[in-house]
Amino acid sequence: MKKNRIFTMALGSVYPHYITKAEKKGRTREDVDTIICWLTGYDLEALHTHITNRTDFETFFEEAPQLHPNVTKITGLICGYRVEEIEDPLMQKIRYLDKLIDELARGKAMEKILRK
């Protein structure tokens, strides 16, 4: 079975787009980093190591210390699919991240994005 192209994409190639999307709406790189660290359990140093080393999404999520326990509270549409109904576990994790970045860019409060 052929892997989805996004699985082999480097986080470092997508990360600048996350930053740009956030900054266009007055949010910061630190906000993006906070979201990614919250979701994956990485600390900032480990996150930036993966970005610099151009780790692919599959490896990035496989090596993630632990998805946040509130990840199941992330719901809604992303790329035309309900994120909570995506069957492939890796694709779901990637779409969770996309959904959180979208919420950030839409101006949602950080406490709500982080499901506090």
Phi, psi and omega per residue, in radians:
M1 nan 2.308 -3.114
K2 -1.341 2.370 3.108
K3 -1.266 2.545 3.032
N4 -1.097 2.452 -3.075
R5 -1.000 -0.626 -3.097
I6 -1.141 -0.486 -3.127
F7 -1.092 -0.570 -3.084
T8 -1.689 -0.016 3.093
M9 -1.275 2.528 3.118
A10 -1.355 2.334 3.047
L11 -0.948 -0.693 -3.130
G12 -1.086 -0.383 3.114
S13 -1.479 -0.400 -3.126
V14 -1.670 -0.553 -3.090
Y15 -0.878 -0.805 3.115
P16 -1.036 -0.534 3.112
H17 -1.238 -0.643 3.042
Y18 -1.057 -0.782 -3.123
I19 -1.093 -0.845 -3.130
T20 -1.033 -0.791 -3.140
K21 -1.050 -0.754 -3.132
A22 -1.193 -0.799 -3.078
E23 -1.156 -0.539 3.090
K24 -1.074 -0.430 -3.129
K25 -1.855 0.308 3.053
G26 1.426 0.211 3.094
R27 -1.688 3.068 -3.000
T28 -2.125 2.901 3.022
R29 -1.018 -0.679 3.133
E30 -1.086 -0.638 3.081
D31 -1.093 -0.780 3.122
V32 -1.080 -0.802 3.133
D33 -1.060 -0.737 3.123
T34 -1.030 -0.767 -3.134
I35 -1.118 -0.824 -3.111
I36 -1.118 -0.753 3.115
C37 -1.134 -0.707 3.110
W38 -1.051 -0.808 -3.085
L39 -1.162 -0.760 -2.943
T40 -1.738 -0.365 -3.078
G41 1.534 -0.030 3.071
Y42 -1.231 2.625 2.936
D43 -1.544 2.990 -3.069
L44 -1.033 -0.724 -3.122
E45 -1.096 -0.798 3.134
A46 -1.137 -0.716 3.103
L47 -1.005 -0.866 -3.094
H48 -1.231 -0.454 3.019
T49 -1.130 -0.789 3.111
H50 -1.103 -0.682 3.124
I51 -1.137 -0.830 -3.126
T52 -1.114 -0.710 -3.110
N53 -1.395 -0.019 3.116
R54 1.007 0.765 3.077
T55 -1.093 2.381 3.111
D56 -1.328 2.830 -3.083
F57 -1.040 -0.677 -3.122
E58 -1.045 -0.873 3.134
T59 -1.158 -0.723 -3.134
F60 -0.980 -0.826 -3.122
F61 -1.356 -0.558 3.079
E62 -1.095 -0.676 -3.081
E63 -1.550 -0.068 -3.120
A64 -1.025 2.319 -3.127
P65 -0.924 -0.817 3.138
Q66 -3.061 2.310 3.015
L67 -1.179 2.537 -3.127
H68 -1.050 2.442 -3.132
P69 -1.045 -0.426 -3.139
N70 -1.530 0.183 -3.100
V71 -1.041 -0.500 3.134
T72 -1.215 -0.224 3.093
K73 -1.433 -0.103 3.093
I74 -1.439 1.991 -3.113
T75 -2.368 2.918 3.077
G76 2.076 -3.092 -3.097
L77 -1.581 2.427 2.995
I78 -2.547 2.206 -3.109
C79 0.956 0.592 3.094
G80 1.426 0.059 -3.140
Y81 -2.104 2.555 3.014
R82 -1.304 2.071 -3.039
V83 -1.023 -0.606 -3.118
E84 -1.285 -0.196 -3.116
E85 -1.862 0.002 3.141
I86 -1.188 2.202 -3.027
E87 -1.412 -0.658 -3.124
D88 -1.271 2.095 -3.068
P89 -1.036 -0.689 3.137
L90 -1.203 -0.779 3.122
M91 -1.069 -0.682 3.133
Q92 -1.089 -0.734 3.123
K93 -1.104 -0.737 3.121
I94 -1.110 -0.738 -3.138
R95 -1.242 -0.534 3.005
Y96 -1.010 -0.820 -3.139
L97 -1.085 -0.795 3.103
D98 -1.013 -0.751 -3.125
K99 -1.097 -0.760 3.134
L100 -1.126 -0.714 3.110
I101 -1.141 -0.697 3.077
D102 -1.056 -0.760 3.131
E103 -1.097 -0.703 3.093
L104 -1.059 -0.823 -3.108
A105 -1.174 -0.440 3.104
R106 -1.449 -0.026 3.066
G107 1.572 0.210 3.130
K108 -1.133 2.527 -3.141
A109 -1.119 2.476 -3.095
M110 -1.016 -0.636 3.142
E111 -1.072 -0.642 3.138
K112 -1.313 -0.677 3.113
I113 -1.065 -0.724 -3.111
L114 -1.485 0.182 3.039
R115 0.911 0.857 3.123
K116 -1.542 nan nan
